[in-house]
């Protein structure tokens, strides 16, 4: 008679259900995911709709969105999986168009929002606590770890220069187009009163400001650097301070002697009038 499938149930905080997961078949101790139905106000404009979103806590760093999608695929069709560093309002995000910039890597344990196509998927996912531990890494869907993961990460970090140049050129073209449209709009609205009768005035002097070119910025930085160097090196050492003080006293004494000689000369010429 075959042995009964082992049931693993973990302790969970109130309102949550504990789902046991293991990295691989050889792992003995399971890890618990804490899940519950995601609650949100109706019409909040969120990417995590109510009754169809499963909120998952304690997601390990080696569990990717694809792994979560595969784990919960048995509960129903998974529409999307969103892994975040911490819980958030779930506001609609702008589509990430850059492959090289604004790529934030989240490390450590995370939270996830699993969106099903039907509400029944959330209830079926919570019922998985009555079954055995779920496997994250399987023979058909292995998760890379160790040296193989480092090699894959290094290969992904190598930037294709041609692809990067094409993305930067496209971005700058869009930026220049946007600036040109704003300048044209400002020129059209110049001197035209708004709905309340106010006229927007822009300052255009005879002498425009310093051009924000790379050469001009370098010259400004060089001058600031020289000023700081003069301030920092003046009387930097104790012997410099003593030498400066000695020179100042010598100059005062010299001026005092010159004044004495001038006064004596004026007395001799009967031109000294102290009052």
C-alpha positions in Angstrom: 0.0 0.0 0.0 1.4 3.3 -1.0 2.2 5.8 1.7 -0.3 8.7 2.1 0.8 12.0 0.7 2.3 14.1 3.5 0.3 17.1 4.5 2.2 20.1 5.6 0.4 22.9 7.4 2.2 25.9 8.9 1.0 28.5 11.4 -0.3 31.6 9.9 -1.4 35.0 11.2 -5.1 35.8 11.4 -6.6 36.3 8.0 -3.8 34.5 6.2 -3.4 30.9 4.9 0.0 29.2 5.1 1.1 27.3 1.9 4.1 25.1 2.3 6.7 25.2 -0.6 10.1 23.6 -1.1 12.8 24.7 -3.4 13.4 21.2 -4.7 12.5 17.5 -4.1 15.5 16.9 -1.9 14.8 19.7 0.5 13.3 18.5 3.8 12.2 21.6 5.5 9.4 23.5 3.7 9.0 27.3 3.5 5.6 28.9 4.1 4.0 31.4 1.8 1.3 33.5 3.6 -1.7 34.2 1.2 -5.0 35.9 1.4 -7.5 37.5 -0.8 -6.5 41.0 -1.7 -8.9 43.7 -0.5 -9.3 46.9 -2.4 -12.0 49.5 -2.9 -14.3 49.2 -5.9 -13.3 51.5 -8.7 -9.9 52.3 -7.2 -8.2 52.1 -10.6 -5.7 49.4 -9.5 -3.9 46.7 -11.5 -4.9 44.3 -8.7 -8.7 43.8 -9.1 -10.7 42.7 -6.1 -11.9 39.0 -5.7 -9.4 37.9 -8.4 -6.1 38.9 -6.7 -4.2 36.7 -4.3 -1.9 38.6 -2.0 1.3 36.6 -1.1 3.7 37.4 1.7 7.1 35.9 2.5 8.1 35.2 -1.1 11.7 34.0 -1.2 14.2 35.7 -3.5 14.7 32.6 -5.7 11.0 32.5 -6.5 10.4 34.4 -9.8 7.1 35.5 -11.3 7.2 32.6 -13.7 7.7 30.2 -10.7 4.6 31.7 -8.9 2.6 31.6 -12.1 3.4 27.9 -12.5 2.7 27.1 -8.8 -0.8 28.6 -8.9 -1.6 27.5 -12.5 -3.4 24.4 -11.1 -5.9 26.7 -9.4 -6.9 28.5 -12.6 -5.7 30.6 -15.4 -3.2 33.2 -14.0 -3.5 36.6 -15.7 -0.5 38.3 -14.2 2.1 38.1 -11.3 3.5 41.3 -9.8 6.4 40.9 -7.3 7.2 44.0 -5.2 9.6 44.9 -2.5 6.7 45.9 -0.1 2.9 46.1 -0.3 1.6 49.1 -2.2 -1.6 50.6 -3.5 -1.2 48.8 -6.8 -1.6 51.9 -9.0 -1.3 51.5 -12.7 2.3 51.8 -13.7 3.7 53.2 -16.9 5.0 50.6 -19.3 8.7 50.1 -18.9 10.2 50.8 -22.4 13.9 50.9 -21.5 16.0 47.7 -21.3 19.0 49.4 -19.8 17.8 52.3 -17.6 15.5 52.4 -14.5 15.8 48.7 -13.9 15.4 48.2 -10.2 16.5 44.8 -8.8 14.6 43.7 -5.7 16.6 41.5 -3.3 15.6 39.6 -0.2 12.1 38.4 0.7 9.2 40.1 -1.2 5.5 40.3 -1.6 3.5 39.3 -4.7 0.1 39.9 -6.3 -1.2 37.0 -8.3 -4.2 37.9 -10.5 -6.5 35.2 -11.7 -8.9 35.4 -14.6 -11.7 34.2 -12.4 -12.5 34.6 -8.7 -12.5 30.9 -8.2 -8.7 30.8 -8.6 -8.2 32.7 -5.3 -10.3 30.2 -3.3 -8.6 27.3 -5.0 -5.2 28.7 -4.1 -6.1 29.1 -0.5 -7.2 25.4 -0.5 -3.7 24.3 -1.4 -2.9 24.4 2.3 -4.6 21.0 2.5 -2.1 19.4 0.1 1.6 18.6 0.3 4.5 21.1 -0.2 4.7 22.7 -3.6 7.9 22.5 -5.5 9.5 25.7 -6.9 12.3 24.0 -8.9 11.4 20.9 -10.9 13.1 18.8 -13.6 10.9 20.4 -16.2 11.3 23.9 -14.8 14.6 24.1 -13.0 15.6 27.3 -11.1 19.2 28.4 -11.7 21.4 28.7 -8.5 25.0 29.0 -7.6 27.6 29.2 -10.4 25.0 28.7 -13.2 23.0 31.7 -11.9 26.1 33.8 -11.6 27.0 33.0 -15.2 23.6 33.8 -16.4 23.5 37.1 -14.5 26.9 38.1 -15.9 25.8 37.3 -19.4 22.7 39.4 -18.9 24.8 42.3 -17.6 26.8 42.6 -20.8 25.4 45.6 -22.7 25.0 45.5 -26.5 26.5 48.8 -27.6 24.5 49.1 -30.8 21.2 48.4 -29.0 22.1 50.9 -26.3 23.0 53.5 -28.9 19.7 53.0 -30.7 17.7 53.4 -27.5 19.5 56.5 -26.5 19.1 58.1 -30.0 15.4 57.3 -30.0 15.0 58.8 -26.5 16.9 62.0 -27.5 14.7 62.4 -30.6 11.6 62.1 -28.6 13.0 64.6 -26.0 14.0 67.2 -28.7 10.6 66.8 -30.3 8.9 67.4 -26.9 11.0 70.5 -26.2 10.3 71.9 -29.7 6.6 71.5 -29.2 6.7 73.2 -25.8 8.7 76.2 -27.2 6.2 76.5 -30.1 3.3 76.4 -27.7 4.9 79.0 -25.5 5.6 81.3 -28.5 1.9 81.0 -29.6 0.6 81.8 -26.1 3.1 84.7 -25.5 1.1 88.0 -25.0 -2.3 86.2 -25.2 -4.4 86.5 -22.0 -5.8 83.4 -20.4 -9.4 82.8 -19.3 -9.0 85.1 -16.3 -7.3 87.9 -18.3 -3.8 87.3 -17.1 -0.9 87.5 -19.5 2.2 85.3 -19.0 5.4 87.4 -19.3 8.8 85.7 -19.9 12.1 87.5 -19.3 14.3 87.9 -22.3 17.3 90.2 -21.6 19.9 91.4 -23.9 22.5 89.3 -22.2 21.4 85.7 -22.1 22.6 83.5 -19.3 25.6 81.3 -19.4 25.2 78.6 -22.1 24.8 75.2 -20.5 27.4 73.5 -22.7 29.9 71.0 -21.6 32.8 73.4 -22.2 31.2 76.2 -20.2 30.4 73.8 -17.3 34.0 72.6 -17.3 35.3 76.2 -17.1 33.0 77.0 -14.2 33.9 73.8 -12.3 37.7 74.6 -12.9 37.3 78.1 -11.4 35.4 76.8 -8.4 38.1 74.2 -7.9 40.8 76.8 -7.9 38.9 79.0 -5.4 38.5 76.0 -3.1 42.2 75.1 -3.4 43.3 78.6 -2.5 41.0 78.7 0.5 41.9 75.2 1.7 45.7 75.6 1.3 45.9 79.0 3.0 47.4 78.6 6.5 46.8 74.8 6.1 49.9 73.9 8.2 50.8 75.3 11.6 54.2 76.5 10.3 52.4 78.4 7.5 50.2 80.1 10.1 53.2 81.1 12.2 55.0 82.4 9.1 52.0 84.5 8.1 51.7 85.9 11.5 55.4 86.8 11.7 55.2 88.5 8.3 52.2 90.5 9.4 54.0 91.7 12.6 57.1 92.6 10.5 55.0 94.7 8.2 53.3 96.5 11.1 56.8 97.3 12.6 58.0 98.6 9.3 55.0 100.8 8.8 55.5 102.1 12.4 59.1 103.0 11.8 58.2 104.8 8.5 55.5 106.8 10.4 58.1 107.8 13.1 60.5 109.0 10.4 57.8 110.9 8.6 56.7 112.6 11.9 60.3 113.5 12.8 60.8 115.1 9.3 57.6 117.1 9.6 58.7 118.4 13.1 62.0 119.4 11.7 60.2 121.3 8.9 57.8 122.9 11.5 54.9 121.4 9.6 53.7 119.0 12.3 50.2 120.0 13.5 48.8 117.2 15.7 45.6 119.2 16.4 
